[in-house]
Amino acid sequence: MYRETIKQLKKWKDSPGRKPLILKGARQVGKTWLMKEFGRIHYKSCAYISMDENERMEDVFREAFDIPRIITALEIEAGFKIDPSDTLIIFDEVQEIPRALKSLKYFYENAPEYQIIAAGSLLGVALHEGTSFPVGKVDFLDLYPMTYREFLRACGEEQLAEVLEKSDFDMMKVFKNKFTDYLKQYYFVGGMPEAVLAFVTEKDFKRVREVQNKLLAAYENDLSKHAPKEIVTRIRMLWNSIPAQLAKENKKFIYGLIREGARAREYELALTWLEDTGLVHRVNRVSKPDFPLRAYQDFGAFKLFVLDVGLLGAMARLNVKVILEGNRMFEEFKGALTEQYVLQQLLVHPEYDIFYWSAENATAELDFLLQTDERIIPLEVKAEENLQAKSLKVFVQKYGVPMAARTSMSDYRKQDWVTNIPLCGIEELESLL
């Protein structure tokens, strides 16, 4: 299955100032596969070293950071001679041997010719727990679940994916039903590679849900094994409250929905742990749309999303027929799925800083507010073909923003003050405005 992140890895490989790379991402988003596939495509050989329960490597990195000695050990472990110009070195599950992570500093300073990518489950937690790693001596790259466009390619619809890439709206209109059908399927399947593979190979939604439930169980298991014992219960309660939080018309996170009388200070560590694992994404409110948006964040008001739209549906136990065929009782949660989907497509673009806006008197709320290097983009999300955008209009009139975007099931159209972008094409947002 093609992952567009390979393009970013190729840029890293070709960069004259290349540093060892740390690939971050939640468990099971495809980090190991991506690193191996990148090595297969762009290198003559790939030295894949897993640090998980690897006592030999523990012994190697326990000693001084002597790079020639480490390289010799890696060659013995991999079974071949490492050519620094044409061998990709992979340190997988690197959090299991913290000194292997620390060694990246010495590779950068003393042997920058070696090309190394490191990754691991719960690496975000390890980095925030004080694991020694060299700030400024490594590059970072985030990997997220598969996007809708990658999902289309996995389903064998290369031409449909190219239509989206080219923003060919005439063609999108001709094949609108096909794009919509696949979008609904994506809402259920999501972008976790194992779930997508199950869908592509077996065409069985029941099997997809089994995979999703297995992934959710694995995340629960991670809580018990790796989270501080004193906050495990709070992490689990917070995590399980997210579908109910997003089902509300006002999706601002309310601690009282976790349990009656809950307070923010009781759950701060739990929320941070979930963020560090990549399982949740926090979108903070801003009070005004001025550069930089981060200066106007309200840290006490935020929306909380999970890492994948398919997993959100599994957590809420949504039946596939409800998503594919629609149901009047499903209307409210459809908005939650749609916002989750849109955020997922935007997160893969590191140039976006993502927030949301609401009026002080709570009479208007804008689903997302994005900042790029050059502009601030207000974005309203609609689950259906609804072209009303009351909150967006209030925002534009209040702040005189020169451009605004709405995404919905409707076709592409540009009006005086707002551009409507089809949901299936939202990944190309900035280039369309």
C-alpha positions as CSV (number, residue, x, y, z in Angstrom):
1,M,0.0,0.0,0.0
2,Y,1.5,3.3,-1.1
3,R,2.2,5.9,1.6
4,E,2.8,9.5,0.5
5,T,5.2,10.0,3.4
6,I,7.8,8.1,1.3
7,K,8.1,11.4,-0.7
8,Q,9.2,13.2,2.5
9,L,11.6,10.4,3.4
10,K,13.1,10.8,-0.1
11,K,13.6,14.6,0.6
12,W,15.3,13.7,3.8
13,K,17.6,11.2,2.0
14,D,18.6,13.9,-0.6
15,S,19.0,16.7,1.9
16,P,22.6,18.0,2.2
17,G,22.1,18.7,5.9
18,R,20.5,15.4,6.6
19,K,20.5,14.3,10.3
20,P,19.4,10.9,11.8
21,L,15.6,10.8,11.5
22,I,13.1,9.9,14.3
23,L,9.8,8.7,12.8
24,K,7.0,9.4,15.2
25,G,3.5,8.0,15.2
26,A,0.9,6.0,17.2
27,R,1.2,2.3,17.4
28,Q,0.1,0.4,14.3
29,V,0.1,3.3,11.9
30,G,2.7,1.5,9.7
31,K,6.0,2.9,10.8
32,T,8.0,-0.4,10.5
33,W,6.5,-1.2,7.1
34,L,7.2,2.3,5.8
35,M,10.8,2.3,6.9
36,K,11.4,-1.1,5.3
37,E,9.6,-0.2,2.1
38,F,11.6,3.1,1.9
39,G,14.8,1.0,2.3
40,R,13.7,-1.5,-0.3
41,I,12.9,1.2,-2.9
42,H,15.7,3.8,-2.4
43,Y,18.7,1.8,-1.1
44,K,20.8,-1.1,-2.2
45,S,20.5,-2.7,1.2
46,C,18.6,-2.1,4.5
47,A,20.0,-3.0,7.9
48,Y,16.9,-3.5,10.0
49,I,17.7,-3.8,13.7
50,S,14.9,-4.3,16.3
51,M,15.8,-3.3,19.8
52,D,12.9,-5.2,21.3
53,E,14.3,-7.8,23.8
54,N,17.6,-7.6,22.0
55,E,20.2,-8.3,24.6
56,R,23.1,-8.2,22.1
57,M,22.2,-4.6,21.2
58,E,21.8,-3.7,24.8
59,D,25.4,-4.8,25.4
60,V,26.6,-2.9,22.3
61,F,25.1,0.4,23.4
62,R,26.0,0.0,27.0
63,E,29.6,0.8,26.2
64,A,31.1,4.1,25.0
65,F,29.7,5.6,21.8
66,D,32.5,4.4,19.6
67,I,30.9,4.6,16.1
68,P,33.2,2.2,14.3
69,R,32.6,-0.4,17.0
70,I,28.8,0.1,16.8
71,I,28.9,-0.2,13.0
72,T,30.8,-3.5,13.3
73,A,28.1,-4.8,15.7
74,L,25.3,-3.7,13.4
75,E,27.0,-5.4,10.5
76,I,27.2,-8.6,12.4
77,E,23.6,-8.3,13.5
78,A,22.4,-7.5,10.0
79,G,24.6,-10.1,8.3
80,F,26.2,-7.9,5.7
81,K,28.7,-5.0,5.2
82,I,27.1,-1.5,5.7
83,D,27.8,0.9,2.8
84,P,27.2,4.4,4.3
85,S,26.3,5.7,0.8
86,D,23.7,3.1,0.0
87,T,22.5,1.3,3.1
88,L,19.6,2.5,5.2
89,I,20.1,1.7,8.9
90,I,16.8,1.2,10.9
91,F,16.6,1.2,14.7
92,D,13.1,-0.1,15.4
93,E,11.5,-0.2,18.9
94,V,14.4,2.2,19.8
95,Q,12.7,3.2,23.1
96,E,13.6,-0.2,24.5
97,I,17.3,0.8,24.5
98,P,17.5,4.5,25.4
99,R,21.2,4.6,24.8
100,A,20.6,3.6,21.1
101,L,18.5,6.7,20.8
102,K,21.2,8.8,22.5
103,S,23.8,7.4,20.0
104,L,22.1,9.3,17.2
105,K,23.9,12.4,18.5
106,Y,27.3,10.8,18.0
107,F,26.3,9.5,14.5
108,Y,25.4,13.1,13.5
109,E,28.5,14.6,15.0
110,N,31.1,12.0,14.2
111,A,29.7,9.9,11.3
112,P,27.0,11.9,9.4
113,E,27.5,9.8,6.3
114,Y,25.5,7.0,7.8
115,Q,21.7,7.2,7.1
116,I,19.7,6.2,10.1
117,I,15.9,6.2,10.8
118,A,14.7,5.4,14.3
119,A,11.1,4.6,15.4
120,G,9.2,2.8,18.1
121,S,5.9,2.2,19.8
122,L,5.2,4.8,22.5
123,L,8.3,6.7,21.5
124,G,6.5,9.9,22.2
125,V,6.0,8.9,25.8
126,A,9.7,7.8,26.1
127,L,10.9,11.2,24.8
128,H,8.7,13.1,27.3
129,E,9.8,10.9,30.2
130,G,13.3,12.3,30.1
131,T,15.0,9.8,27.7
132,S,18.3,11.5,26.7
133,F,18.2,12.5,23.1
134,P,20.0,15.3,21.3
135,V,17.9,18.3,20.6
136,G,19.1,19.8,17.3
137,K,21.0,16.7,16.3
138,V,18.0,14.7,14.8
139,D,15.2,15.4,12.3
140,F,11.6,14.4,13.1
141,L,8.8,13.2,10.9
142,D,5.3,12.3,11.9
143,L,3.3,9.3,10.4
144,Y,-0.5,9.3,10.7
145,P,-3.1,6.8,9.5
146,M,-3.7,6.5,5.8
147,T,-5.5,9.4,4.2
148,Y,-8.6,9.1,2.0
149,R,-6.4,9.5,-1.1
150,E,-4.1,6.7,0.1
151,F,-7.2,4.6,0.9
152,L,-8.4,5.1,-2.7
153,R,-5.0,3.8,-4.0
154,A,-5.1,0.9,-1.7
155,C,-8.6,0.0,-3.1
156,G,-7.1,0.0,-6.6
157,E,-8.6,3.4,-7.6
158,E,-5.4,5.1,-8.8
159,Q,-7.3,7.2,-11.3
160,L,-9.7,8.6,-8.7
161,A,-6.7,9.5,-6.4
162,E,-5.1,11.3,-9.3
163,V,-8.3,13.2,-10.0
164,L,-8.1,14.5,-6.4
165,E,-4.4,15.3,-6.6
166,K,-5.0,17.4,-9.7
167,S,-8.2,19.0,-8.2
168,D,-10.1,18.1,-11.3
169,F,-13.5,19.3,-10.1
170,D,-15.3,18.6,-13.4
171,M,-14.2,15.0,-13.2
172,M,-15.1,14.8,-9.5
173,K,-18.6,16.0,-10.3
174,V,-19.0,13.3,-13.0
175,F,-17.9,10.6,-10.6
176,K,-19.4,12.1,-7.5
177,N,-21.3,9.0,-6.5
178,K,-18.2,6.9,-6.7
179,F,-16.2,9.4,-4.5
180,T,-19.1,9.5,-2.0
181,D,-19.4,5.8,-1.8
182,Y,-15.7,5.4,-1.1
183,L,-15.8,8.3,1.4
184,K,-18.5,6.5,3.4
185,Q,-16.5,3.3,3.3
186,Y,-13.5,5.3,4.6
187,Y,-15.6,6.6,7.4
188,F,-16.1,3.0,8.6
189,V,-12.7,1.5,7.7
190,G,-10.6,4.5,8.5
191,G,-6.9,4.7,7.8
192,M,-5.2,2.1,10.1
193,P,-3.2,0.0,7.6
194,E,-4.3,-3.4,9.1
195,A,-7.9,-2.4,8.8
196,V,-7.5,-1.1,5.3
197,L,-5.7,-4.3,4.3
198,A,-8.5,-6.4,5.7
199,F,-11.0,-4.4,3.7
200,V,-9.1,-4.5,0.5
201,T,-8.3,-8.3,0.7
202,E,-11.5,-9.6,2.2
203,K,-14.2,-7.0,1.4
204,D,-15.8,-7.8,4.7
205,F,-16.8,-5.0,7.1
206,K,-17.3,-7.4,9.9
207,R,-13.6,-8.5,9.6
208,V,-12.6,-4.8,9.5
209,R,-14.4,-4.2,12.8
210,E,-12.7,-7.2,14.3
211,V,-9.3,-5.6,13.4
212,Q,-10.3,-2.3,14.8
213,N,-11.5,-3.9,18.1
214,K,-8.2,-5.7,18.3
215,L,-6.3,-2.4,17.9
216,L,-8.4,-0.8,20.6
217,A,-7.7,-3.7,22.9
218,A,-4.0,-3.3,22.2
219,Y,-4.1,0.4,23.1
220,E,-5.9,-0.6,26.4
221,N,-3.2,-3.1,27.0
222,D,-0.6,-0.4,26.5
223,L,-2.3,1.7,29.2
224,S,-2.0,-1.1,31.7
225,K,1.6,-1.9,30.8
226,H,3.2,1.4,30.2
227,A,1.2,4.2,31.8
228,P,1.9,5.3,35.4
229,K,-0.3,3.1,37.6
230,E,-1.8,6.0,39.5
231,I,-3.3,7.5,36.3
232,V,-4.3,4.3,34.3
233,T,-8.0,4.5,35.4
234,R,-8.2,8.2,34.5
235,I,-6.6,7.6,31.1
236,R,-9.1,4.9,30.4
237,M,-12.1,7.0,31.5
238,L,-10.9,10.0,29.5
239,W,-10.3,7.9,26.4
240,N,-13.7,6.2,26.6
241,S,-15.5,9.6,27.0
242,I,-14.3,10.9,23.6
243,P,-17.2,9.6,21.4
244,A,-19.7,11.2,23.9
245,Q,-17.7,14.4,23.8
246,L,-17.8,14.6,20.0
247,A,-21.5,13.7,19.9
248,K,-22.5,17.0,21.4
249,E,-23.5,19.9,19.2
250,N,-20.8,22.0,21.0
251,K,-17.8,19.7,20.8
252,K,-15.7,21.5,23.4
253,F,-14.3,18.9,25.8
254,I,-16.1,18.9,29.1
255,Y,-14.4,17.1,32.1
256,G,-17.8,16.6,33.7
257,L,-18.7,14.1,31.0
258,I,-15.9,11.8,32.2
259,R,-17.6,11.6,35.6
260,E,-19.7,14.0,37.6
261,G,-17.6,16.6,39.4
262,A,-14.4,15.9,37.5
263,R,-11.8,18.7,37.3
264,A,-9.1,19.5,34.7
265,R,-6.2,19.2,37.2
266,E,-7.2,15.6,37.9
267,Y,-6.9,14.6,34.3
268,E,-4.0,16.7,33.0
269,L,-1.4,13.9,33.2
270,A,-3.9,11.4,31.7
271,L,-4.5,13.7,28.7
272,T,-0.8,14.4,28.2
273,W,0.0,10.7,28.2
274,L,-2.7,10.1,25.5
275,E,-1.3,13.0,23.4
276,D,2.3,11.7,23.8
277,T,1.2,8.3,22.5
278,G,-0.4,9.9,19.4
279,L,-3.8,8.4,20.3
280,V,-5.5,11.8,20.6
281,H,-5.2,15.2,19.0
282,R,-6.1,18.3,20.9
283,V,-7.4,21.3,19.0
284,N,-7.3,24.4,21.2
285,R,-9.7,27.4,20.9
286,V,-8.3,30.8,19.9
287,S,-9.9,34.0,20.9
288,K,-9.0,36.1,17.8
289,P,-7.6,35.3,14.3
290,D,-4.3,37.2,14.4
291,F,-0.8,36.1,13.7
292,P,0.4,34.0,15.4
293,L,-2.6,32.1,16.4
294,R,-0.7,30.4,19.2
295,A,-0.5,33.7,21.0
296,Y,-4.3,33.7,21.3
297,Q,-4.8,30.1,22.5
298,D,-7.3,29.4,25.3
299,F,-5.7,26.3,26.9
300,G,-8.9,25.7,29.0
301,A,-11.1,25.3,25.9
302,F,-10.3,22.5,23.4
303,K,-11.8,19.8,21.3
304,L,-10.3,16.3,21.5
305,F,-10.2,13.8,18.6
306,V,-8.8,10.3,18.3
307,L,-6.2,9.3,15.8
308,D,-8.5,7.6,13.3
309,V,-12.1,8.0,12.0
310,G,-12.5,4.2,11.7
311,L,-11.4,3.7,15.3
312,L,-13.8,6.5,16.5
313,G,-16.7,4.6,14.8
314,A,-15.5,1.3,16.5
315,M,-15.4,3.1,19.9
316,A,-18.9,4.3,19.4
317,R,-20.0,0.9,18.1
318,L,-21.4,2.4,14.9
319,N,-23.0,-0.2,12.6
320,V,-21.7,-0.2,9.0
321,K,-25.3,0.1,7.6
322,V,-25.8,3.3,9.6
323,I,-22.8,4.9,7.9
324,L,-23.3,3.6,4.4
325,E,-27.1,3.9,4.2
326,G,-27.7,6.8,6.6
327,N,-30.2,7.0,9.5
328,R,-32.2,9.9,10.9
329,M,-30.9,9.0,14.4
330,F,-27.3,9.1,13.1
331,E,-27.4,12.8,12.1
332,E,-25.7,14.3,15.2
333,F,-22.8,11.9,15.3
334,K,-22.3,12.2,11.5
335,G,-21.0,15.7,12.3
336,A,-18.4,14.2,14.7
337,L,-17.2,11.6,12.1
338,T,-16.9,14.3,9.5
339,E,-14.9,16.7,11.7
340,Q,-12.7,13.7,12.7
341,Y,-12.2,12.9,9.0
342,V,-11.3,16.5,8.0
343,L,-8.8,16.8,10.8
344,Q,-7.2,13.6,9.8
345,Q,-6.7,14.8,6.2
346,L,-5.2,18.1,7.5
347,L,-2.8,16.7,10.1
348,V,-0.6,15.1,7.4
349,H,0.3,18.7,6.3
350,P,2.9,20.0,8.8
351,E,2.5,23.5,7.5
352,Y,-0.9,23.8,9.1
353,D,-1.2,25.0,12.7
354,I,-4.7,23.9,13.6
355,F,-7.2,25.5,16.1
356,Y,-10.9,26.4,16.3
357,W,-12.7,29.6,17.1
358,S,-15.8,30.4,19.1
359,A,-17.4,33.7,20.0
360,E,-17.1,34.8,23.7
361,N,-20.9,34.6,24.1
362,A,-20.9,31.1,22.4
363,T,-23.3,32.3,19.7
364,A,-21.0,31.2,16.9
365,E,-18.3,28.5,16.5
366,L,-16.0,27.8,13.7
367,D,-14.9,24.2,13.3
368,F,-11.3,24.8,12.4
369,L,-9.0,27.8,12.0
370,L,-5.7,27.1,10.2
371,Q,-2.5,29.1,10.1
372,T,0.1,28.7,7.4
373,D,3.2,30.8,6.9
374,E,1.3,33.3,4.8
375,R,-2.3,33.3,6.0
376,I,-5.1,32.3,8.3
377,I,-7.8,30.1,6.9
378,P,-11.3,29.8,8.6
379,L,-12.9,26.4,7.7
380,E,-16.5,25.3,8.4
381,V,-17.3,21.6,8.1
382,K,-20.7,20.3,6.9
383,A,-21.5,16.6,6.9
384,E,-24.0,16.8,4.0
385,E,-24.7,19.1,1.1
386,N,-25.8,21.9,3.4
387,L,-24.3,25.2,2.1
388,Q,-25.4,27.3,5.0
389,A,-22.5,28.7,6.9
390,K,-23.9,31.0,9.6
391,S,-20.9,30.9,12.0
392,L,-18.5,31.3,9.1
393,K,-20.4,34.4,7.9
394,V,-20.4,35.8,11.4
395,F,-16.6,35.3,11.6
396,V,-15.9,36.8,8.2
397,Q,-18.0,39.9,8.9
398,K,-16.5,40.3,12.4
399,Y,-12.9,40.1,11.3
400,G,-12.9,41.0,7.6
401,V,-11.0,37.8,6.6
402,P,-10.2,37.9,2.9
403,M,-10.8,34.2,2.3
404,A,-12.9,31.5,3.9
405,A,-13.5,27.8,3.2
406,R,-16.4,25.5,3.7
407,T,-16.2,21.8,3.1
408,S,-19.3,19.6,2.5
409,M,-20.7,16.9,0.2
410,S,-21.5,19.7,-2.3
411,D,-19.5,20.3,-5.4
412,Y,-16.6,22.8,-5.7
413,R,-17.8,26.4,-6.1
414,K,-16.3,29.8,-5.4
415,Q,-18.5,32.6,-4.1
416,D,-17.7,36.2,-3.2
417,W,-16.5,35.4,0.3
418,V,-16.3,31.6,0.6
419,T,-15.1,28.7,-1.4
420,N,-16.9,25.3,-1.0
421,I,-14.5,22.4,-1.2
422,P,-15.9,18.8,-1.6
423,L,-15.0,16.7,1.5
424,C,-13.2,14.2,-0.7
425,G,-10.8,16.9,-1.9
426,I,-10.1,18.7,1.5
427,E,-6.5,17.5,1.5
428,E,-5.8,20.0,-1.2
429,L,-7.3,22.9,0.8
430,E,-4.6,25.5,0.6
431,S,-3.9,25.1,-3.1
432,L,-7.6,25.7,-3.8
433,L,-7.9,29.0,-2.1
